[in-house]
Amino acid sequence: MATLSLSVILSFLPVIIIAALVILLFLIGYVKAPPDQAYIISGLKKESKVLIGRAGIRVPFFERLDKLYLGQMTVDIKTEQSVPTNDFINVNVDAVAKVRIAPTAEGIKLAAKNFLNKKAADITMDLQDSLQGNMREIIGTLSLKVINTDRDSFSDQVMQKASKDMDKLGIEILSCNIQNVTDENGLIRDLGADNTALIKKNAAIAKAQADRDVAIAQAEADKAANEARVLSDTQIAQKNTELEIRKAELKISSDTKKAEADAAYTIQEQEQQKSIETARVNAQIAKAERDAELKKQEVEIAKQKLDADIRAQADAQRYRMEQEAQADLFKRQKEAEAKRYEEEQAAEAMKKAAEAAKYAKEQEAAGIAAVGRAEAEAIQAKALAEAEGIDRKAEAMKKYGEAAIVEMVMDALPEIARNVAEPLSKVDKITMYGEGNSAKLLSDIVNGTTQVTEGFTAGMGLDIKALVAGLLGGKLASNDCDPPAPTVINITAPEAKPEPPVQPDPVE
């Protein structure tokens, strides 16, 4: 049984070995390509097999496997040396391009011929020279201003130019970005400053125009000199040839021609000298104009600087004055507030003093009122007493009648006369003119007394004269005897006292 089993195993051994070899060959030949690489299997077939992101079988020993990097690559494009633009300004440009192997069968086929089994860094190094050359060509067709201000257009032109060469290598340009643009003279930095750019522009234009004029004048002078020289040499050669040919026959004519040639040469030389002098004068005039323009620009710059300095000083002066005015205003406000506070305190003090004075006046008025009430009561009592006395006197006068009134008036007349004459007693000396005498003086005293009695008549309604006359008439009518002696009123000088009047008999 064991012998049978062994024989069976031995019979299947070749099959097992073949199967093992097949499996081993399968494991060795199995490949799987990542998405960013292309596996190219070549050898047995005419067309190579390309694997991108999928698996495949490579027959060992009969087929080979090559790799091609398909990922995005960054190419740093820098100009190694300054490149002149179309306006003859040397610039240095730093740009970055994003490239990859074209994801097409034709692109991979072309790239496989150039970059097979190379790393990304090696591929970018191979592309760098080509892209730099394309960028240098585009720089030469653009001006500095366009390169600096319209970088999108510049990068698009670089991509368009480089795409033609890159297509031949199976490379696709994804993007191209301009990182930095510099120049040797710093003109890009000055483009932002208007005044500086304008000055440099004018200076460059003036210099270019002057150089152009000088170059034109020099070229014209060289051209004229060369033409004169060629013409002169040609004429001399012709004359010499003719002279040699016709030397024997036309010696005189030869001499004449030679003289004419010499004269023509002299004239040409003079014309040439004249042209040179004219060009020199024109160059001097252009230089003088350029120097004048430069001086004018320097004066304008100095004027602008002076204006800026004056304006700065004026601004500083105005700021200082504003600060001083604000400080003075603040001081006056504080002083006004302090003064107003003092006035308010003084007004408050005066108000309190007025209130105190008012209270004192009220107290004093209260005291005066108390005293006044006492005096008023006393005056009232006195007035009542006097009124009572007057009433009693009136009652008495009613009893006596008109006779009593006349008697009272007559008793008062001496006192009235004395009071009328009293002011004269205080006069040391009286000087009278005209009719002025003692009789006149007495007449004035009597008139004064009469005016007093007339005042009684007007004020009290008592006619003293009528009362006296009525009293005397009644007395005469009642008595048949001799009439009584008349009442005599003696009016003397102020010093003498009047005699008492003779009282008439009482009326029965």
Secondary structure, DSSP 8 states (H G I E B T S, - for coil): -HHHHHHHHHHHHHHHHHHHHHHHHHHHHEEE--TTEEEEEESSSSS-EEESSSEEE--TTT-EEEEEE-S-EEEEEE-SS-EE-TTS-EEEEEEEEEEEE-SSHHHHHHHHHHHTT--HHHHHHHHHHHHHHHHHHHHTTS-HHHHHH-HHHHHHHHHHHHHHHHHHHTEEEEEEEEEEEEETT-HHHHHT-HHHHHHHHHHHHHHHHHHHHHHHHHHHHHHHHHHHHHHHHHHHHHHHHHHHHTTTT-HHHHHHHHHHHHHHHHHHHHHHHHHHHHHHHHHHHHHHHHHHHHHHHHHHHHHHHHHHHHHHHHHHHHHHHHHHHHHHHHHHHHHHHHHHHHHHHHHHHHHHHHHHHHHHHHHHHHHHHHHHHHHHHHHHHHHHHHHHHHHHHHHHHHHHTHHHHHHHHHHHHHHHHHHHHHHHHT-S-----TT-SHHHHHHHHHHHHHHHHHHHHHHH---HHHHHHHHHHHHHHH--S------------TTS------------
